[in-house]
Amino acid sequence: MEEIAGYFNGESDYPDDLDATVELLIKETAVRDAHNEGIVQADISGFEVAKFCGEHVVCYVILLNNSYVDYPAEAVDKWVEIDGVGFHYICHELLKVWKRSET
């Protein structure tokens, strides 16, 4: 958790890039979720993996930008504590854990 917070908070960069196939699968999942929420115009180009903060087995921790959501205009500068570990948010999106299907 502390390593993920370090990557998220900008204290260091995750040493590996997100695999392009995994990134595509994440975006496809985001499109499907958007369609299920009634955003019928959603396509892959509307999603961007803004930050990759780590992986464990088949799970990937990411910050995913979504161009289909209208975020409030005010700046974000807040700390969220999870199990005693601080995450510094400077955007409206929250960290997501995406689990790769094992099929």
N, C-alpha and C positions, 0 to 999 in steps of 0.2 A: 504494500500500500504506500509506503514511504517513497519507494522508487517511482511509482506511478505519479505521485504528487510532485516529485522533483521534476519529472519530465513535463507534467502539466503546468507547473508554476514557472517553467523556463530556467530552472537551475542547471539543467543539462538537457541534451538532446538524446532521444532514444537512439541507440547505436545502429539500428537497422531501419531500412525503409519498409513501408508496408508493401507487401507483395501485390503486384498489379491485379492479379486474378482475385485476390481477397478484397481489394478495394472495389472492384467491379461488382462482386457479390454483395458487398455492403450497400453500395448504391442501388442495386437491383432490389434489395430488401427494403430500402428507404422508399423507393418508388412504389412498391407494392403496399407498404404501410400508408403512404400518402393517398393512394387510390382508395384504400379501405376507409380512409377518413374523409372521402369525398373530394379530394383534390385531383380531379380527373386529368388535368393538364400536366401533371407531374411527369417528368422524365429524368433520366440519369444526369443530364447537364445541369439540373437544378440543385444538385447535391455535391458537396466538396468535403473531403476529409481534410479538415483544417489542421489537425494535430493527431499524431499517432503516439500513444503513450505507453504501449507495451502489449505483450501477448503472453498467454499461458495456455499451453496445449491447443485447444480449438477456440479460445476466447481472445478477443482483441479489444483494447481500450482506445477509444477514439473520441475526438471532438468533431462532430459532423455539422457543417453549415447547411442550411436549408433555405433556398431562395423563395420558397412558397409561403413562408411565415412572415408576417409583418411584426417586427420587434419594436418595442417602445424606443423612442429616440434618446432617452436618457442614457448616460454612460453607466457602465457597470463596474463596480469596484467593491467586491465583497469576498469574504472568506467563509468557506463552509468547512466544518470539521466533521470528519468521518473516522470513527474509532481513534480519536486523538490525533489524527493527521490532517493538516490544513491544506485546503485547495483554494487557490486564489482565482476567482472568476473575474474576467474583464470583458466577458461577452454574455449574451443571453442564453446561448446554447449550454446544455449540461453534458458532462462526459457520458458516454454510452459504452456499454459492454455488448459487443456483438459476438454471438456464438455461431461458429460455423456448423452447419448441418453435417452429421456424420454419415449421411446416406450417399 
